[in-house]
């Protein structure tokens, strides 16, 4: 019996080892690194946005899909020069592991001191590419906007959108999709780069061009990089799209599904950055319902990503670059009345009338300038202080994760830790 026990134990160990190899890339130390890494960024997505979307959609006892992810932590968001970050500095910190000034795209004041260093700042995407992985970036904003750009471009100012777009061709990208067609077309200006049609240039170099939802039915192998530009500027808020637009413009869920199918052709794995960028833009304009709808779509995209991959070989992370607007839900609203009153007025406080949902700053705030009037229809939820565009805040943002290495992303983290932890997992 004893020899048979040893033999059976050996068979068991061999089977477990085989399963581990199938789940990821096993190193000599027996540790497993993820084959695929998916980072999903809800731009401007604070915890109050998540909680309110959950209540608005599913009730107080309901849940969003991201609530099911097993690991949860908090991320500090300050930039090198400001306590309150912008998207460029925050995304750059996550991509490179270095704090930088607001407005800078994966460069730092130090790297800018030498012109030849601008494109030498390493990202964890660079590390993944060296390992043979395919790279994809998708967004509901312009594809050259600050957050997606940090993962493929290096630029002193996020405002230099044309210069960022010009870097797509020489980037590591195998797929990029979102809005921003206008910047890819010939521009006004005297420089040769102004007159260039970037889409035609990419097509001449064997890139495949996607222009609408129907194009997502087309399939190519990984020899052909893909660029999808589905609107002139940012993809329109889903809540404001016409029936025609909804039939022709892919949702974030559509793009996520397509990107994973395409990139999964690579047996060495892939990296995918997914940005729900219009959560932030709706918050800047305090368009509450638009923000909740965009947040709902982002959550549905998390579900698509989770179900299209396996936690046995994929690290999935969901976080934000910062919170926008100081959004909150306050007041004693009965659970039975949430659907009826969450978007309306507080009725049980006779001292004053206010909305359950409110903002710290924004277009619906009180201004000392008497000539500024709040458009109640456009901005129905009150703000404490007037600001033409609601401001970012300094609050920590959540990070949810699942799969290989997800235990690294619990507790309170610096946003730069995301780079170092992914780098460590990729190089195990």
Backbone torsions as a table, in degrees:
resi	resn	phi	psi	omega
1	UNK	NA	-38.2	-175.9
2	UNK	-62.8	-48.0	177.2
3	UNK	-59.8	-39.3	179.5
4	UNK	-63.6	-35.7	178.8
5	UNK	-64.0	-42.4	178.1
6	UNK	-63.0	-43.1	-179.9
7	UNK	-62.7	-44.1	179.7
8	UNK	-63.2	-39.9	178.5
9	UNK	-63.3	-40.4	179.1
10	UNK	-62.9	-41.2	178.1
11	UNK	-63.1	-41.7	179.5
12	UNK	-61.2	-46.5	-179.9
13	UNK	-61.4	-41.3	179.5
14	UNK	-62.4	-42.0	179.4
15	UNK	-63.9	-44.2	179.1
16	UNK	-61.5	-43.2	179.7
17	UNK	-62.4	-40.0	178.9
18	UNK	-63.5	-41.3	178.7
19	UNK	-63.9	-40.3	-179.9
20	UNK	-63.4	-39.8	178.7
21	UNK	-64.4	-38.3	178.8
22	UNK	-70.1	-19.8	-177.2
23	UNK	-86.2	-17.8	-178.2
24	UNK	-176.5	-160.6	177.6
25	UNK	-99.2	115.3	-177.2
26	UNK	-89.0	136.3	178.7
27	UNK	-98.0	174.4	-180.0
28	UNK	-61.6	-28.1	-179.3
29	UNK	-81.1	-2.0	-179.9
30	UNK	86.1	0.4	178.0
31	UNK	-81.6	153.9	-177.2
32	UNK	-116.2	130.0	176.3
33	UNK	-104.7	152.9	-177.5
34	UNK	-69.1	138.7	172.7
35	UNK	-71.4	-41.0	-178.7
36	UNK	-120.8	144.7	174.7
37	UNK	-128.7	123.1	178.2
38	UNK	-119.6	119.7	175.3
39	UNK	-112.2	118.8	-178.4
40	UNK	-112.1	124.5	-174.5
41	UNK	-117.1	113.6	172.1
42	UNK	-87.2	99.7	-175.4
43	UNK	-63.5	123.6	-179.5
44	UNK	79.8	7.6	-171.7
45	UNK	-83.8	93.8	173.8
46	UNK	-86.5	171.4	-178.2
47	UNK	-63.4	-32.7	179.0
48	UNK	-65.3	-34.0	176.9
49	UNK	-65.1	-44.1	179.9
50	UNK	-62.7	-49.3	-177.7
51	UNK	-62.0	-44.0	-177.5
52	UNK	-68.8	-38.7	176.8
53	UNK	-61.7	-41.8	178.2
54	UNK	-59.1	-48.5	-178.0
55	UNK	-66.7	-43.3	-179.4
56	UNK	-62.9	-38.6	-176.0
57	UNK	-87.6	-43.5	-168.4
58	UNK	-123.9	-0.5	-178.5
59	UNK	88.1	168.3	-175.8
60	UNK	-59.8	-32.3	-178.6
61	UNK	-97.7	9.5	179.9
62	UNK	-87.0	-170.8	179.0
63	UNK	-152.9	153.0	168.6
64	UNK	-91.4	168.3	179.8
65	UNK	-65.8	-40.1	-176.4
66	UNK	-64.5	-18.5	175.3
67	UNK	-63.1	-19.7	-176.6
68	UNK	-85.7	-10.7	-179.8
69	UNK	-69.3	134.8	-166.2
70	UNK	-75.0	-28.0	-177.0
71	UNK	-105.2	134.9	-179.7
72	UNK	-135.4	137.7	176.2
73	UNK	-146.0	-173.5	177.5
74	UNK	-125.5	149.2	-178.3
75	UNK	-125.9	127.7	172.5
76	UNK	-77.2	146.1	-169.4
77	UNK	-122.2	-2.7	-173.8
78	UNK	-58.0	152.3	179.2
79	UNK	-100.2	-175.9	-178.8
80	UNK	-65.7	-39.4	-174.1
81	UNK	-108.9	-11.2	-178.2
82	UNK	-133.6	145.7	173.2
83	UNK	-66.3	-34.6	176.7
84	UNK	-103.5	120.1	-175.5
85	UNK	-83.5	164.8	164.7
86	UNK	-108.0	177.0	-176.1
87	UNK	-66.0	-36.7	-177.0
88	UNK	-61.9	-51.1	-178.8
89	UNK	-66.2	-38.9	-178.1
90	UNK	-67.6	-46.9	179.4
91	UNK	-65.3	-37.7	178.5
92	UNK	-63.5	-38.9	177.8
93	UNK	-62.5	-42.7	178.8
94	UNK	-67.2	-34.7	-176.2
95	UNK	-79.1	-37.0	-170.0
96	UNK	-113.2	-17.3	-176.1
97	UNK	80.4	9.6	-179.9
98	UNK	-122.3	135.1	171.7
99	UNK	-71.6	141.9	176.0
100	UNK	-139.3	175.2	-178.0
101	UNK	-75.1	150.8	173.5
102	UNK	-52.8	137.1	177.5
103	UNK	95.0	-15.2	-176.9
104	UNK	-91.6	141.8	-177.5
105	UNK	-109.2	101.0	176.5
106	UNK	48.0	37.3	165.4
107	UNK	-135.0	162.8	176.1
108	UNK	-125.1	164.5	175.9
109	UNK	-53.9	-33.0	-179.5
110	UNK	-70.6	-44.2	-179.3
111	UNK	-69.1	-27.5	178.5
112	UNK	-71.3	-16.6	179.1
113	UNK	-65.6	-23.8	176.8
114	UNK	-123.9	117.8	-176.2
115	UNK	-56.2	-38.4	-175.0
116	UNK	-73.5	-7.5	-179.9
117	UNK	-94.8	-5.7	-173.0
118	UNK	-57.3	-35.7	-175.7
119	UNK	-106.2	16.5	-178.3
120	UNK	-106.6	0.0	179.7
121	UNK	-74.1	115.1	-172.5
122	UNK	-75.2	140.1	171.8
123	UNK	-114.2	163.9	176.0
124	UNK	-69.3	-18.9	173.4
125	UNK	-66.3	-38.9	176.1
126	UNK	-59.3	-43.1	-179.4
127	UNK	-62.4	-44.5	179.5
128	UNK	-63.0	-39.0	179.9
129	UNK	-64.9	-39.9	178.4
130	UNK	-62.8	-25.8	177.3
131	UNK	-82.9	0.8	177.3
132	UNK	91.3	9.9	-179.8
133	UNK	-79.7	153.2	175.0
134	UNK	-87.8	152.5	-172.2
135	UNK	-124.3	131.7	176.6
136	UNK	-135.1	146.3	176.2
137	UNK	-135.0	126.8	176.6
138	UNK	-133.4	151.2	-175.2
139	UNK	-157.5	159.6	172.1
140	UNK	-95.4	-2.0	173.2
141	UNK	-96.6	-170.2	170.4
142	UNK	-61.4	143.1	-178.7
143	UNK	-68.4	-15.2	178.2
144	UNK	-102.2	13.8	179.0
145	UNK	-72.8	167.0	-167.6
146	UNK	-56.1	-49.8	-173.8
147	UNK	-65.8	-53.7	178.8
148	UNK	-63.7	-34.8	-176.5
149	UNK	-61.5	-32.5	-176.4
150	UNK	-61.0	-19.6	-176.9
151	UNK	-97.5	-0.5	175.9
152	UNK	-141.9	-10.2	-173.9
153	UNK	-127.0	165.9	176.5
154	UNK	-136.5	115.5	-174.7
155	UNK	-151.4	140.4	-177.5
156	UNK	-64.5	-36.5	-178.1
157	UNK	-131.2	132.7	176.2
158	UNK	-63.0	-18.1	-179.6
159	UNK	-73.8	-18.0	179.8
160	UNK	-82.2	65.4	-171.4
161	UNK	-66.4	-35.0	178.8
162	UNK	-66.1	-41.0	178.4
163	UNK	-65.1	-35.2	176.2
164	UNK	-65.9	-46.1	-179.3
165	UNK	-61.3	-35.1	179.1
166	UNK	-63.6	-21.8	-178.6
167	UNK	-82.4	-7.6	179.2
168	UNK	-59.6	-44.6	-175.7
169	UNK	-60.1	-38.6	-176.7
170	UNK	-96.8	5.9	-178.1
171	UNK	-79.2	-179.4	177.9
172	UNK	-88.0	4.1	-171.8
173	UNK	-68.0	137.7	168.8
174	UNK	-103.2	-17.7	180.0
175	UNK	-157.4	136.0	173.2
176	UNK	-146.1	132.3	-176.9
177	UNK	-144.9	146.6	177.0
178	UNK	161.4	-146.3	175.6
179	UNK	-98.3	-168.7	173.3
180	UNK	101.1	22.6	-179.5
181	UNK	-57.3	-37.2	-174.4
182	UNK	-57.1	-41.1	-178.4
183	UNK	-71.6	-21.1	179.8
184	UNK	-80.6	-17.7	-178.9
185	UNK	-86.5	164.9	179.5
186	UNK	-54.1	139.3	-176.7
187	UNK	-110.5	164.9	172.1
188	UNK	-74.4	136.5	-178.8
189	UNK	149.5	166.1	-174.6
190	UNK	-98.8	-13.0	-178.2
191	UNK	-76.2	147.2	176.4
192	UNK	-55.2	-36.2	179.9
193	UNK	-66.9	-25.9	177.1
194	UNK	-68.6	-37.5	-175.0
195	UNK	-81.9	-11.6	-175.5
196	UNK	-70.2	141.3	170.8
197	UNK	-95.9	102.0	-171.7
198	UNK	-65.8	-32.1	177.9
199	UNK	-65.7	-43.4	177.8
200	UNK	-64.3	-39.5	178.5
201	UNK	-62.1	-43.3	179.5
202	UNK	-66.6	-40.1	178.9
203	UNK	-62.7	-36.9	179.6
204	UNK	-68.6	-18.6	179.0
205	UNK	-104.6	25.2	171.7
206	UNK	75.7	16.1	170.4
207	UNK	-74.0	148.0	174.9
208	UNK	-100.0	134.8	-173.2
209	UNK	-105.8	126.3	174.9
210	UNK	-110.6	133.9	-175.8
211	UNK	-121.6	-15.3	-177.7
212	UNK	-155.8	177.9	-176.3
213	UNK	-62.9	-36.1	179.9
214	UNK	-60.9	-31.4	-179.9
215	UNK	-65.7	-19.0	179.7
216	UNK	-70.7	-9.1	176.1
217	UNK	-80.6	-12.4	-178.4
218	UNK	-85.2	146.0	-177.7
219	UNK	-129.0	140.5	174.9
220	UNK	-135.2	161.1	174.2
221	UNK	-81.3	175.5	-173.3
222	UNK	-75.3	-1.2	174.7
223	UNK	-69.8	-20.0	-176.1
224	UNK	-109.5	108.4	173.3
225	UNK	-63.7	153.2	-175.7
226	UNK	-122.8	135.1	170.3
227	UNK	-126.4	127.4	176.4
228	UNK	-115.3	122.1	177.6
229	UNK	-125.0	104.0	-166.4
230	UNK	-103.3	-0.9	177.1
231	UNK	-159.1	158.5	-177.7
232	UNK	-61.7	-43.9	177.0
233	UNK	-119.7	-142.9	178.2
234	UNK	-58.6	150.2	175.6
235	UNK	-62.5	127.6	-175.6
236	UNK	-56.0	146.6	174.7
237	UNK	-50.5	131.9	-178.6
238	UNK	-58.8	-35.7	-178.2
239	UNK	-66.4	-17.4	-178.3
240	UNK	-111.5	1.2	-179.0
241	UNK	-73.7	143.7	173.3
242	UNK	-75.4	168.9	178.3
243	UNK	-60.0	-37.4	179.5
244	UNK	-65.2	-42.8	179.3
245	UNK	-64.6	-40.3	179.9
246	UNK	-64.9	-27.8	179.2
247	UNK	-81.6	-17.9	-175.3
248	UNK	-113.5	-23.0	-177.2
249	UNK	-100.6	121.9	179.2
250	UNK	-67.3	146.3	174.5
251	UNK	-80.1	171.5	175.5
252	UNK	-63.2	-33.0	176.9
253	UNK	-64.5	-43.0	178.3
254	UNK	-59.9	-46.8	-177.8
255	UNK	-65.8	-39.5	179.5
256	UNK	-62.5	-45.6	-180.0
257	UNK	-61.9	-46.8	-179.2
258	UNK	-62.7	-45.6	-177.2
259	UNK	-60.6	-44.1	-179.1
260	UNK	-66.3	-41.3	177.4
261	UNK	-60.8	-43.9	-177.9
262	UNK	-67.2	-49.4	-174.4
263	UNK	-72.1	-24.0	-179.0
264	UNK	-68.8	-7.7	175.9
265	UNK	-65.5	-20.4	-177.1
266	UNK	-83.9	114.7	-179.4
267	UNK	-65.2	-18.1	177.8
268	UNK	-85.1	-5.4	175.5
269	UNK	101.8	-175.5	-176.0
270	UNK	-150.5	163.5	169.5
271	UNK	-118.6	134.6	177.4
272	UNK	-134.6	125.2	172.7
273	UNK	-102.6	124.8	-179.7
274	UNK	-120.9	120.7	178.5
275	UNK	-114.1	124.9	166.9
276	UNK	-90.5	80.3	-167.7
277	UNK	-77.8	-21.9	-173.9
278	UNK	-87.4	-4.5	168.7
279	UNK	-58.1	-48.8	-179.2
280	UNK	-63.0	-44.8	-175.6
281	UNK	-68.9	-35.6	174.3
282	UNK	-65.7	-37.8	178.5
283	UNK	-66.3	-40.1	177.5
284	UNK	-57.8	-35.3	-179.6
285	UNK	-93.4	4.8	-174.9
286	UNK	47.0	41.5	173.1
287	UNK	-90.7	85.4	-167.6
288	UNK	-59.7	-49.5	-176.1
289	UNK	-65.3	-39.7	175.6
290	UNK	-58.4	-43.2	-179.4
291	UNK	-61.7	-43.3	-179.0
292	UNK	-66.5	-38.1	177.7
293	UNK	-66.0	-43.5	178.2
294	UNK	-63.9	-38.3	176.9
295	UNK	-65.1	-40.1	177.8
296	UNK	-61.6	-43.5	178.5
297	UNK	-64.7	-38.5	177.7
298	UNK	-62.2	-44.2	179.0
299	UNK	-62.8	-40.5	177.3
300	UNK	-63.8	-32.2	177.7
301	UNK	-69.7	-34.1	173.6
302	UNK	-60.0	-43.3	178.6
303	UNK	-62.4	-42.7	177.8
304	UNK	-59.1	-47.0	-178.3
305	UNK	-63.7	-42.7	-178.9
306	UNK	-63.3	-46.1	-175.3
307	UNK	-76.7	-20.5	-179.8
308	UNK	-87.1	-6.3	-179.7
309	UNK	-129.4	-176.6	178.6
310	UNK	-123.9	135.4	176.4
311	UNK	-64.9	-11.7	179.2
312	UNK	-78.1	-17.3	178.1
313	UNK	-136.2	5.2	-174.2
314	UNK	-128.4	135.6	169.5
315	UNK	-99.5	119.3	178.6
316	UNK	-114.0	124.4	178.8
317	UNK	-125.4	140.0	178.8
318	UNK	-129.3	120.8	-179.4
319	UNK	-150.5	-169.9	178.2
320	UNK	-132.7	159.7	175.4
321	UNK	-83.5	-29.8	-179.0
322	UNK	-174.7	173.2	172.9
323	UNK	-102.4	148.5	-178.1
324	UNK	-121.8	128.7	166.6
325	UNK	93.1	-11.8	-175.1
326	UNK	62.4	41.5	-177.6
327	UNK	-69.0	142.0	178.5
328	UNK	-153.7	160.8	175.7
329	UNK	-121.6	113.8	-178.1
330	UNK	-138.4	157.9	-177.0
331	UNK	110.9	156.1	-170.9
332	UNK	-96.1	78.8	-179.3
333	UNK	-90.6	125.8	179.3
334	UNK	-64.0	143.4	-177.6
335	UNK	-60.6	-32.6	-179.0
336	UNK	-71.7	-13.2	-176.1
337	UNK	-111.2	7.0	-176.0
338	UNK	-58.3	-51.7	-176.2
339	UNK	-59.5	-34.3	-175.7
340	UNK	-79.5	-36.8	-167.8
341	UNK	-119.0	-6.2	-174.5
342	UNK	-59.2	-32.6	-179.3
343	UNK	-95.2	2.2	-174.8
344	UNK	-111.9	-146.7	-174.4
345	UNK	-95.0	152.9	170.5
346	UNK	-75.0	128.6	-176.2
347	UNK	-108.0	-12.7	-172.8
348	UNK	-104.0	17.6	177.1
349	UNK	-124.4	90.5	-172.7
350	UNK	-66.2	-17.7	-177.7
351	UNK	-65.8	-34.4	-179.9
352	UNK	-159.2	160.0	177.3
353	UNK	-103.8	132.2	175.8
354	UNK	-152.2	169.0	179.4
355	UNK	-91.4	150.4	175.6
356	UNK	-65.0	-38.0	178.7
357	UNK	-94.7	136.2	-178.3
358	UNK	-152.5	171.9	-175.4
359	UNK	-129.5	154.5	174.1
360	UNK	-74.2	-44.4	178.7
361	UNK	-136.5	160.5	176.0
362	UNK	149.4	178.8	-176.1
363	UNK	-61.7	-19.8	-179.0
364	UNK	-95.1	16.1	-178.5
365	UNK	-89.1	169.1	178.8
366	UNK	-79.7	131.4	-179.4
367	UNK	-118.3	147.4	174.7
368	UNK	-74.9	-15.6	178.2
369	UNK	-86.0	112.5	-173.9
370	UNK	-67.3	-19.6	-177.8
371	UNK	-80.8	-7.0	178.7
372	UNK	-92.8	121.8	-180.0
373	UNK	-117.9	136.4	180.0
374	UNK	-76.9	133.6	174.2
375	UNK	-86.8	99.0	-173.8
376	UNK	-63.4	-31.2	180.0
377	UNK	-72.9	-40.7	-178.3
378	UNK	-76.6	-37.2	-177.5
379	UNK	-130.0	78.7	-170.4
380	UNK	-74.8	-14.3	-176.2
381	UNK	-108.6	132.2	-168.8
382	UNK	-69.3	153.4	172.5
383	UNK	-122.4	152.2	-179.4
384	UNK	-70.1	-38.2	-177.4
385	UNK	-134.8	142.9	179.3
386	UNK	-73.1	136.2	168.6
387	UNK	-153.3	135.5	-175.8
388	UNK	-55.0	-41.7	173.2
389	UNK	-123.7	130.8	178.9
390	UNK	-57.9	143.3	-175.6
391	UNK	-90.1	155.3	170.1
392	UNK	-66.8	163.8	176.9
393	UNK	-123.0	172.9	-177.6
394	UNK	-98.4	6.7	-174.9
395	UNK	-69.2	150.9	175.0
396	UNK	-65.1	151.0	177.9
397	UNK	-114.0	155.1	-178.8
398	UNK	-78.1	157.6	167.7
399	UNK	-133.7	125.3	177.4
400	UNK	-111.3	146.2	179.6
401	UNK	-153.6	161.0	176.5
402	UNK	-151.9	162.1	174.8
403	UNK	91.7	-165.5	-175.4
404	UNK	-61.4	124.2	177.5
405	UNK	83.8	1.5	-174.6
406	UNK	-65.8	-24.0	179.1
407	UNK	-64.6	-16.4	177.4
408	UNK	-68.3	-18.9	-168.5
409	UNK	-109.1	37.3	173.9
410	UNK	-112.7	166.5	-175.2
411	UNK	84.9	-166.7	179.1
412	UNK	-100.2	123.7	-174.3
413	UNK	-118.1	155.2	162.2
414	UNK	-79.9	149.2	177.3
415	UNK	-62.9	-26.2	176.0
416	UNK	-67.9	-24.1	179.0
417	UNK	-61.3	-28.0	-179.6
418	UNK	-59.4	-43.2	176.5
419	UNK	-59.6	-53.0	-173.2
420	UNK	-65.7	-36.3	-179.4
421	UNK	-71.9	-40.2	176.4
422	UNK	-66.7	-43.2	177.7
423	UNK	-56.1	-45.3	179.8
424	UNK	-61.7	-44.2	-178.3
425	UNK	-66.7	-39.2	-179.6
426	UNK	-67.7	-31.6	-174.5
427	UNK	-96.5	5.3	177.8
428	UNK	-65.7	NA	NA
